[in-house]
Amino acid sequence: MASQIVQYVLVRKDLLTSLNWPLGALIAQACHACTASIHLFYEDKNTQEYLKELDSMHKVVLEVPDEDVLKKLAVKLEQDNIDHKLWIEQPENIATCLVLKPYPKNEVQNYFKKYKLFSGK
């Protein structure tokens, strides 16, 4: 049986807790990054498979503590040729979230085992 295709979304928790961003602004960052990722990797076979069932898309939204952790994860993913989009908010020029293109879960889940599900609290 084929592994479920998922899209991983990693959001900086400190934007909400330490920097006092509104939750809606943080959600917008994730939406921007998801849209950009789908656009960048639209022709990819996993992306096409993911989009076939619009009502059954599966995302996993995780939290990372801060920008440094997010950027280090982006470097590791780049080194391992894992396609993703690191969203850089402008004009602030800060990394706010990272989104993978859709992948079979079993191919990428090990990168994210140490992160917990995002909580708006």
Secondary structure as UniProt FT lines:
FT   STRAND          5..12
FT   HELIX           14..17
FT   HELIX           23..40
FT   TURN            41..43
FT   HELIX           45..52
FT   HELIX           54..56
FT   STRAND          59..64
FT   HELIX           67..79
FT   TURN            80..81
FT   STRAND          84..89
FT   TURN            90..93
FT   STRAND          94..100
FT   STRAND          103..104
FT   HELIX           105..108
FT   HELIX           109..112
FT   TURN            113..114
//
